[in-house]
Amino acid sequence: MSSEATAKKLAPVKSRKRVTILGSTGSVGCQTIDLIERAPEKFDVVALTAHKNVEKLIEQAKRLKPELVVIGDESQHAALKAALAGTNIAVAAGAQAIIEAAQVDSDWVMSAIVGAAGLPGTLAAARRGATIAFANKETLVCAGPLMMKLVAECGAQLLPVDSEHNAIWQVFDFERRDAISRLILTASGGPFRTRSREEMKTMTPEQAIKHPVWNMGAKISIDSATLMNKALEVIEAHFLFAMPSEKIDVIVHPQSVIHSMVEYEDGSVLAQLGSPDMRTPIGYCLAWPQRMETPAAKLDFAKLGQLTFEAPDVVKFPALRFAREAMAKGGTSPATLNAANEVAVQAFLDKRIGFLDIERVNEETLNGLPVAALTDLDTLHEADQAARRFAGECLTKLSAR
C-alpha cells in the first residue's frame, strides 16, 4: 500500500455506504449481512451474488431488497426469477453476470467467493476503482502482481478480511515500512495439530472440517487442517504488504486470540488481539476508515489465563514449504499450487482420496509443471487450467493404487 492509500484512511465517510456482496450465501457473506442488518441506517445493499444456494439468496434478497441479484448456477435462474417476481429486483445468472454485479455502482465490495472463481469479480471491482474488502485470498495468491498493479492504476483500495492480514494492516506502519523487521502470521494449528502422520491417514472430511476455534466453510476448514490456508496467507501477505518471503514468519497459537503481529527494528512487536470471530475483521473493513460495534465477545484476559505458542511442524504439515517454494519459483507457480489444492480438497471432500493425498497432489503438481512469467490474465488462466488437468491426472493415479 502506498502512502496515498494510507492517506485515504483520513477521507470523509459517506452517511450511507452502497454495498455489493460477491458470495453472499457463504460464511463471510452471511456474517457481512449480519453486521449490515445490525446497522441498517448506515448501509444500502445494491447487489448480491451466490454460486448455487438459491434458497438462501432469495431469503437475503427479500430482506435486503438490493437492485441486482445474481446466481452463478444458470440452472437456478428460473427459480430465482420466479421467487423475486414483482419485487423490482433485477435478476441475472452466470459467470458474466457476477462480473457485471461487481461493476454495479457501489462504494464498497465484499469479495467472498471461494477459490480462484472469485478472481474475475474482484478484478472487475478493482477496474472501477472500488473499495474492496477481500476474503478471497486466491485473488492475490494467483494474480498478486497483476492485482496490485491494477489497484494502483485504477485507484482502488484493498481491505484484507482474513483475520491475520487484517490484524497486520491495523498495526503496520505504512509511512515507515523500512523499520519493519518481519510479519508474524499466527495459525491455530487446525483440528489435527496434535495428531500423528499415521493418525492423519484415516481422517475423514467430517473430522477435518471441525475446526477447534473458527466457524468457517468446508474448503477453508480443510485448508486449515492441512495448514495450506496459512501457506496461502504467506503468499498473500507477500504481495499485499510488499514483504519478501524471508520476512514473513508463522507461529502456531492455538487460542487464536493474537491474530498476527508486526515486529519492528527496535524490537517492538505490535499485535492485534480479539476473540476468534470473523465479524471483527469484517466490521473493521465494513466501517473503514471508522470502526463499528460488532457482537464479537470482548476479551476477558483473566479468564484466558495463558496464551501459548509453538513452531509449525513443516514435516508433518508440508504446505508451508510448498508456499515458499512457489514464491521462490515465482511467475505462475503460486497459481499452480492454488489450483492443485482446490482440485485435491474437493476430491477429499468427495471422499475420493485420503487426507494426506491432498499434499501429494499439491507437491506433484507444483513440481511437475513449468513456470511461466505472469504477464497477463490469459497466462494465468492457462496455468490454472494446466494445473487442474495435472492434478486430475494425479487423482487418477491415486485411485488406481
Disulfide bonds with the S-S distance in Angstrom:
none
